[in-house]
Amino acid sequence: MRKSVYKLIRNHNVSPVLFFLAISCCLVALGAAASVAETLDANLKTLQSVGNEGKGNPSAAVAWQEVADCKSDSIPTILSAIDGASPLSANWIRTAVDAIAGRSRKIPLEDLEVFLSDVRHDPRARRLAWELIQQRNPKRAETIISSMLDDPGVELRYDAVDRLIQKASQANEELAVNEILRKALDAARNVDQVKQITTALRKSGQIIDLQHHFGFLAGWYVAGPFDNTDGKGFATVYPPEENVDLQALYAGKGMQVLWHEFLTADPYGMVDINKAIPGPGDGLKEVVAYAFTTFTMPVGQEVEVRLGCKNAWKIWGNGSLLFERDEYHRGMRIDQYRIPFEMREGENTLLVKLCQDGQAKDWTKEWQFQLRLCDASGTPVLGSDRRPTPRHSEAEATHGELQIP
Amino acid sequence: MACFITLLGSDALVQGDQSWPSFQGPRGSGATTERLPQELGGKNISWERMLPGYGLSTPVVHSNKVFITCSSGPEQDRLRVLCIDGTKGQSLWERQFWATGRTMCHEKTSVAAPTPCTDGVRIYALFSSNDLVCLDFDGNLIWLRGITADYPNVSNSLGMASSLVVTDGVVVAQVENDSESYAIGIDAVTGKNIWKIEREKSANWTSPLVLSPGLVGLQSKSGIDAVDTADGHFLWKYDGGASTIPSSCRKGNVLFVPSKGLTALAYNLSSQKSPKQLWSSSRLSPGTSSPVVVSNTVFTISRGDVLTAGDIETGERRWQLRLKGPFSATPVVNGDTLLAVNETGLIQLVHFDDEQGELKDTFHLENQILASPAIAGDGVFLRSNSRLWKFVDAKQ
């Protein structure tokens, strides 16, 4: 090494003083860069460590200011810190990127594109990278988004599907339109987009299996009614919560209760307990029902149980309480609740407790839920024992009903 | 009478009206000392700008900066806080957050329904997802909270809408609903809980009201609880029941509560005694809009879109005027003019005295407007789901 340096100085006629000065400057610069990188890393770790109820806020505010003061070439590094961060930490980090981008004339577009193309990064961080590209180079952003139909990022995929829907609206021939819409439907995970696409496809006679598309669970065993006078049934532990025995006979509210099979042919998997357990007039009030199903997984996987429900409810997965909510008739939609569930290889069980209150108004007679299993992007997780979507006649035999949206 | 005037007299010391720091303005009355435009028309629009998302929160104004919240994205889970120059309407900065709580709302409302508040140093913004953020006036993030992450069942499937107040260094949030229900006092500097009170499990969209520095009134279906913001202890309670949609307003130490129509309560700052009921009037029952009070008159807009002026001493009706509704936004008022905006975007300017109210002018914004206006300095700030306007008096 020493010989090489002497040789370099001699061959290039460089002053030894100047040479060592230059080397020193480089080392100082490298050291400073390393120090900047270390400081950024430490600050990002501080932002990653904030917790609930304001834990870590004061130190995060100091760290945030230093991160927000970074040069724009740090943006990809800062975005990377969103990977694996909690939702709170992700917000601390993304707002620092907002601040940097807001005051920077130039941002590293090529590096952001590399970041965006790496699907191992957090989908929302990648979306933010795309939006930064879009702000500075809209044409390039449009080219990129059209290739993101299968992206794990919900919003990136949404925009890619949106571009296809637009393309279909500009096509002239029905065959071409349907081909584009079919492609869009395969990629679509957003409920509104799926409804928009299926409405168009159905006009040309296309048949679409929405239960399968979303992964709604159609086959359940239902038991009820149990008592929920004054809402007390929500907290009452009825026998199915202790052990699901599909052959059991229970003492219910004014009657003996058995489990019986219920299939729904509703395209969005609605399980209407008023049909499963018919009551007088506007349906039973101040009652509890249970719905039980099994689900076989080829391998263990963390999934999201996505529930829509306007009655009070509890859900158990493999016997463990996953979540509960004591709210009645405030509203319902698909994917209203997203509950993480670690499914195991082989058979898994799901038990839903569904409570109906005593409100008398007509719109409070609804006693129903819709449930599906999917990953974080909304892509359905289908059990290896999934049965074909029930036909109308099959559902009718169990009191289920087909509802065309 | 002398006693009543004393009760009403303390607001003269409150900060000036260059700011509109929270939902019901600088005094919790919906009133301003600023001049309102005397006529309406395109020439009164100082500026107009598009907003990047939906929202029905009231703009908050301080130091000639307009702070406004909105939400966007397919799931309305992109939460946005914007700071806009009050003079020219230009964007000064914007910060975005990803919702950490549920964003489901009734289609008429929005994730950006709660109105932010400011103490003149920082801006505090709450969303229906229960994400609560604190920024300084330059857009630097000071702290943030995910209240649904803290307490997973704090949410309402119709949407949360209670606005924030800040007093004596404490941000007060009412996150009250059917399943898990709290009022929380949060340190304005650190974002940590100072206190957390368990509240009745019942949906409630009303907003806390500052009764005096360090004292807030929490309205619910049961009535009003007065809470010391230093430690969250209750000072007094009014248990006559109250609405869960329109919020109370106050003038001095008299509170006007949407209860049994409208009820006036006189409270004593140095006493833990329950407030004295001055009157109660079913003729002053508000619809969705909250009551407002100025000088010796309290105003309500009924479900039938009738503007009623009531005497604040007796509760007697002074006059009525039918407006064009329906109304969600709370009106704003000064000494002789009331400005009300209906859901279709029709602004209605009412001149009044003790004897009568008269519709002086109207102007149609052709936008659905559910957000209450803000008044600060020379401007009236109004927002729809997609736009923000500043109106000024063209004669000035």
Interface residues (C-beta under 8 A of the other chain):
Chain A: N52 E53 G54 K55 N57 P58 A60 A61 W64 Q65 A68 P87 L88 A90 N91 W92 R94 T95 A96 D98 A99 G102 R124 V154 E155 Y158 N190 D192 Q193 K310 F323 E324 R325 D326 E327 Y328 R330 G331 M332 R333 Q336 Y337
Chain B: G73 P74 E75 W93 E94 R95 Q96 F97 W98 T100 R102 M104 H106 D131 V133 G139 N140 L141 I142 W143 L144 R145 G146 A149 D150 P152 N153 N156 S157 L158 N177 D178 S179 I186 D187 V189 T190 G191 K192 N193 K201 A203
